[in-house]
């Protein structure tokens, strides 16, 4: 299975910030993520980092949307 789009960001300028965010989340939840090779992580650990990143991004977007007020009925 060769999926070449899995590591592409929709906004290339955000790549560095997302990478930093990944390490912050991993540290926060106690997953020993490091620069370079991380083959010693379990798939559960890696999935937990990704899932927690999504959760935090959704929460941030919800907070932003709640603070906007008149947003056209969203």
Helices and strands as residue ranges (DSSP letters): G 12-14, H 15-29, H 43-68
